[in-house]
């Protein structure tokens, strides 16, 4: 009996050791990609030999050592007069999970959420080249699709990250939300497809809140104005910087890029509360049907501060 127990215990310890070693190996493989990155170059073409520069690229790429990633790519100076289809076609935002093989070097992305519903659940491979503080990524999609090459500069972490800001740093997945009245009743629940908000140790943030599940597919290769408007209905996506106010547990979001061209340069205020692996975001009160309500978001942690610091694994 004792020998059987000892054998079982040894097997458990062996499996645990292998799992831990595998996790550490995966984290080590991710290190060339880990960090917060600013888009400085964007090229597209029918092949890697015929790439052309895209004017005025802006964007952010945030990758954690445990494989959670969010990416937003757009162009600066987009006109407020863009119709829904033009705005949709000049703004890309997605989040998901990534694994890396530095030996090749390639990375495999699995899309969890995307403003373009055609990419939801897809998996694709990218080649990458890391040189000092610069990262070049080349993506070749399905046959016949364009080749995209992005160049990113790594944004350095804050030299003195305040203690009151540390708990909020991380990748946070949307769980639930709604408008709550004074009796703590959720009078208007919200429903979203796979969504994420991120706060980085560089002082940057990014958000991709999608609309409800069940978005309709496009009839053609590119969306019409009405299809693009429907695809972005109830969606919120932007990136920028954030400032935490510890006494009031307040937080300001300053938008450097957004799905809506008119939102760029704007700001939002939220109150926040971190409890364990949950983040609660509280919006300023508003009126609904003659009563005061407050929009409250609940999110769960996917990555923490240690996951988002290059070289910390």
C-alpha positions as CSV (number, residue, x, y, z in Angstrom):
1,X,0.0,0.0,0.0
2,X,2.8,2.4,1.0
3,X,4.7,1.6,-2.2
4,X,1.6,2.3,-4.3
5,X,1.1,5.6,-2.6
6,X,4.8,6.5,-3.0
7,X,4.6,5.7,-6.7
8,X,1.5,7.8,-7.2
9,X,3.1,10.7,-5.4
10,X,6.2,10.4,-7.5
11,X,4.1,10.5,-10.7
12,X,2.2,13.6,-9.5
13,X,5.5,15.3,-8.7
14,X,7.0,14.3,-12.0
15,X,3.9,15.6,-14.0
16,X,4.0,18.8,-11.9
17,X,7.7,19.3,-12.5
18,X,7.2,18.8,-16.3
19,X,4.2,21.2,-16.3
20,X,6.2,23.8,-14.4
21,X,9.2,23.4,-16.8
22,X,6.9,23.6,-19.8
23,X,5.3,26.9,-18.5
24,X,8.7,28.3,-17.7
25,X,9.9,27.4,-21.2
26,X,6.9,29.0,-22.8
27,X,7.5,32.2,-20.8
28,X,11.1,32.2,-21.8
29,X,10.2,31.8,-25.4
30,X,7.9,34.8,-25.2
31,X,10.6,37.1,-23.9
32,X,11.5,38.7,-27.2
33,X,7.9,39.8,-27.6
34,X,7.0,40.9,-24.1
35,X,6.4,44.5,-23.5
36,X,4.4,47.6,-24.6
37,X,5.2,48.5,-28.2
38,X,4.5,51.7,-30.2
39,X,3.8,51.3,-34.0
40,X,6.4,53.2,-36.1
41,X,6.1,51.5,-39.5
42,X,3.4,49.8,-41.5
43,X,3.8,48.1,-44.9
44,X,1.3,46.1,-47.0
45,X,1.6,44.4,-50.4
46,X,0.6,41.3,-52.4
47,X,4.0,39.7,-51.4
48,X,7.0,40.4,-49.2
49,X,8.9,41.7,-52.2
50,X,6.2,44.3,-53.1
51,X,5.5,46.0,-49.8
52,X,4.4,49.7,-49.8
53,X,4.4,52.1,-46.9
54,X,1.1,53.0,-45.3
55,X,0.9,56.7,-44.4
56,X,0.7,57.9,-40.8
57,X,0.6,54.6,-39.0
58,X,-0.2,54.6,-35.3
59,X,-0.9,51.8,-32.9
60,X,0.0,49.8,-29.8
61,X,1.0,46.2,-29.2
62,X,1.0,44.8,-25.7
63,X,2.2,41.3,-25.1
64,X,2.5,39.5,-21.8
65,X,4.9,36.6,-20.9
66,X,1.9,34.3,-20.2
67,X,0.8,34.7,-23.8
68,X,-2.0,37.3,-23.6
69,X,-1.8,40.0,-26.4
70,X,-3.7,43.0,-27.6
71,X,-3.0,44.9,-30.8
72,X,-4.5,48.1,-32.3
73,X,-3.4,49.5,-35.6
74,X,-4.8,52.7,-37.2
75,X,-3.7,55.9,-38.9
76,X,-3.3,59.4,-37.5
77,X,-5.3,62.3,-38.8
78,X,-8.3,60.3,-39.9
79,X,-11.1,62.7,-40.9
80,X,-14.2,63.0,-38.8
81,X,-16.2,62.8,-42.1
82,X,-15.2,59.2,-42.7
83,X,-18.3,57.0,-43.2
84,X,-18.7,53.8,-41.1
85,X,-17.0,51.6,-43.7
86,X,-14.0,53.9,-44.1
87,X,-13.6,54.1,-40.3
88,X,-13.8,50.3,-40.0
89,X,-11.2,49.7,-42.8
90,X,-8.7,52.1,-41.2
91,X,-8.9,50.7,-37.7
92,X,-7.8,47.2,-36.6
93,X,-8.1,45.9,-33.0
94,X,-7.8,42.4,-31.7
95,X,-6.8,40.4,-28.6
96,X,-6.0,36.8,-28.0
97,X,-3.2,34.4,-27.1
98,X,0.2,34.0,-28.6
99,X,3.0,31.4,-28.4
100,X,6.5,32.0,-29.7
101,X,9.3,29.9,-31.1
102,X,12.4,32.0,-31.0
103,X,14.4,29.4,-32.8
104,X,12.6,30.0,-36.1
105,X,11.6,32.8,-35.1
106,X,7.8,32.7,-35.4
107,X,4.8,33.3,-33.2
108,X,1.3,31.8,-33.4
109,X,-1.7,34.0,-32.6
110,X,-5.2,32.8,-31.8
111,X,-7.8,35.5,-31.9
112,X,-10.2,35.7,-29.0
113,X,-11.8,39.0,-29.9
114,X,-11.7,41.3,-33.0
115,X,-13.6,44.3,-34.3
116,X,-13.7,42.3,-37.6
117,X,-15.9,39.3,-36.9
118,X,-14.3,37.4,-39.8
119,X,-11.1,37.0,-37.7
120,X,-12.8,35.7,-34.5
121,X,-11.4,32.4,-33.5
122,X,-8.8,32.3,-36.3
123,X,-5.2,31.3,-35.9
124,X,-2.3,32.7,-37.9
125,X,1.5,32.6,-37.9
126,X,3.9,35.6,-37.9
127,X,7.6,35.8,-38.4
128,X,9.4,38.3,-36.1
129,X,12.8,39.9,-35.8
130,X,13.9,41.5,-32.5
131,X,16.8,43.9,-32.6
132,X,17.5,45.8,-29.3
133,X,14.3,47.8,-28.6
134,X,12.7,47.3,-32.0
135,X,10.4,44.5,-33.2
136,X,9.5,43.7,-36.8
137,X,6.6,41.4,-37.4
138,X,5.6,40.0,-40.8
139,X,2.2,38.3,-41.3
140,X,1.3,36.3,-44.3
141,X,-2.4,35.3,-44.2
142,X,-4.3,32.8,-46.3
143,X,-3.3,32.4,-50.0
144,X,-4.3,35.5,-52.0
145,X,-4.4,37.8,-48.9
146,X,-2.0,40.8,-48.5
147,X,1.3,40.6,-46.6
148,X,1.5,43.0,-43.7
149,X,4.8,44.1,-42.0
150,X,4.7,46.2,-38.8
151,X,7.7,47.8,-37.1
152,X,7.4,48.5,-33.3
153,X,9.5,50.4,-30.8
154,X,9.5,49.2,-27.2
155,X,8.1,51.7,-24.7
156,X,10.2,51.7,-21.5
157,X,8.5,50.9,-18.2
158,X,8.0,53.7,-15.6
159,X,11.2,54.0,-13.6
160,X,9.2,54.2,-10.3
161,X,5.9,52.5,-10.6
162,X,3.8,53.7,-7.7
163,X,2.6,51.0,-5.2
164,X,-1.0,52.1,-5.6
165,X,-0.8,51.5,-9.4
166,X,0.8,48.0,-9.3
167,X,-2.4,46.0,-8.5
168,X,-4.2,47.5,-11.5
169,X,-1.5,46.7,-14.0
170,X,-2.5,43.6,-16.1
171,X,-4.7,42.1,-18.8
172,X,-8.3,42.1,-17.6
173,X,-11.1,40.1,-19.4
174,X,-14.6,41.5,-19.4
175,X,-17.0,39.4,-17.2
176,X,-20.2,41.4,-16.8
177,X,-21.6,44.9,-16.6
178,X,-24.8,46.9,-16.3
179,X,-26.5,50.0,-15.0
180,X,-27.2,49.8,-11.3
181,X,-29.6,51.9,-9.4
182,X,-29.6,53.1,-5.8
183,X,-31.1,49.8,-4.7
184,X,-28.1,48.0,-6.2
185,X,-30.4,46.5,-8.9
186,X,-28.9,45.9,-12.4
187,X,-31.7,47.6,-14.4
188,X,-29.9,47.3,-17.8
189,X,-27.4,44.4,-18.0
190,X,-24.8,44.5,-20.8
191,X,-23.7,41.6,-22.9
192,X,-20.4,41.5,-24.9
193,X,-18.4,39.2,-27.0
194,X,-14.9,38.3,-25.8
195,X,-13.5,41.7,-24.6
196,X,-10.4,43.0,-22.8
197,X,-8.9,46.1,-21.1
198,X,-5.2,46.4,-20.4
199,X,-3.1,48.6,-18.1
200,X,0.6,48.5,-18.6
201,X,3.7,49.3,-16.4
202,X,4.6,52.0,-19.0
203,X,1.5,54.0,-18.1
204,X,-0.3,53.0,-21.3
205,X,-3.7,51.3,-21.7
206,X,-5.8,49.7,-24.4
207,X,-9.4,48.5,-24.6
208,X,-11.4,46.3,-26.9
209,X,-15.0,46.0,-25.8
210,X,-17.0,44.2,-28.5
211,X,-20.8,44.3,-29.0
212,X,-23.0,41.3,-28.1
213,X,-22.2,37.9,-29.6
214,X,-23.8,37.0,-32.9
215,X,-22.6,39.7,-35.2
216,X,-23.7,39.0,-38.8
217,X,-21.1,38.1,-41.4
218,X,-20.4,40.4,-44.3
219,X,-22.0,39.6,-47.7
220,X,-18.9,40.5,-49.6
221,X,-15.1,40.8,-49.2
222,X,-15.4,44.3,-47.7
223,X,-18.3,45.6,-45.6
224,X,-20.8,48.1,-46.8
225,X,-21.5,51.2,-44.8
226,X,-24.4,49.6,-43.1
227,X,-22.5,46.3,-42.4
228,X,-19.6,48.3,-40.9
229,X,-21.9,50.3,-38.7
230,X,-23.6,47.1,-37.4
231,X,-20.2,45.5,-36.8
232,X,-19.1,48.3,-34.6
233,X,-22.4,48.8,-32.9
234,X,-22.0,48.9,-29.1
235,X,-18.3,48.4,-29.4
236,X,-15.7,50.5,-27.7
237,X,-12.0,50.5,-28.6
238,X,-9.2,52.9,-28.0
239,X,-5.7,53.1,-26.6
240,X,-3.7,55.8,-24.9
241,X,-2.2,56.7,-21.5
242,X,-3.7,56.6,-18.0
243,X,-3.2,58.3,-14.7
244,X,-4.3,56.9,-11.3
245,X,-5.4,59.1,-8.4
246,X,-4.9,57.1,-5.2
247,X,-6.9,59.2,-2.8
248,X,-10.1,59.1,-4.8
249,X,-9.4,55.7,-6.4
250,X,-9.9,57.5,-9.7
251,X,-8.4,56.9,-13.1
252,X,-8.2,59.0,-16.2
253,X,-7.9,57.4,-19.7
254,X,-6.4,59.7,-22.4
255,X,-7.1,58.6,-25.9
256,X,-4.3,58.6,-28.4
257,X,-6.1,56.4,-30.9
258,X,-9.7,55.3,-31.2
259,X,-12.1,53.4,-33.5
260,X,-14.0,56.7,-33.9
261,X,-11.9,59.4,-35.4
262,X,-13.7,62.1,-33.3
263,X,-12.8,60.4,-30.0
264,X,-9.0,60.9,-30.5
265,X,-7.7,63.4,-27.9
266,X,-10.6,62.8,-25.6
267,X,-10.5,61.4,-22.0
268,X,-12.6,59.3,-19.7
269,X,-12.8,59.1,-15.9
270,X,-13.4,55.9,-14.0
271,X,-13.3,54.8,-10.4
272,X,-11.6,51.5,-9.8
273,X,-11.3,48.8,-7.2
274,X,-9.1,45.7,-7.3
275,X,-10.1,42.7,-5.2
276,X,-7.9,39.6,-5.7
277,X,-8.1,38.7,-9.3
278,X,-11.1,41.0,-10.1
279,X,-11.2,44.6,-11.3
280,X,-14.2,46.7,-10.8
281,X,-14.6,49.9,-12.9
282,X,-17.2,52.4,-11.9
283,X,-18.5,55.1,-14.3
284,X,-19.8,58.5,-13.3
285,X,-23.5,58.4,-12.4
286,X,-26.1,59.2,-15.1
287,X,-29.9,59.4,-15.3
288,X,-32.1,56.7,-16.8
289,X,-35.8,56.8,-16.8
290,X,-35.9,59.4,-14.0
291,X,-33.5,57.6,-11.7
292,X,-29.8,57.8,-11.1
293,X,-27.8,54.8,-12.2
294,X,-24.1,53.9,-12.5
295,X,-22.4,51.7,-15.1
296,X,-20.3,49.1,-13.3
297,X,-17.9,46.7,-15.0
298,X,-16.5,43.5,-13.6
299,X,-13.3,42.0,-15.1
300,X,-11.1,39.1,-14.3
301,X,-7.3,39.1,-14.4
302,X,-5.5,37.2,-17.2
303,X,-2.1,38.7,-16.6
304,X,-0.4,40.5,-13.8
305,X,2.5,42.9,-13.4
306,X,5.2,40.2,-13.4
307,X,3.8,38.9,-16.7
308,X,4.2,42.3,-18.3
309,X,7.7,43.1,-17.3
310,X,10.3,42.0,-19.9
311,X,12.9,39.7,-18.4
312,X,10.9,39.1,-15.2
313,X,10.0,35.4,-15.8
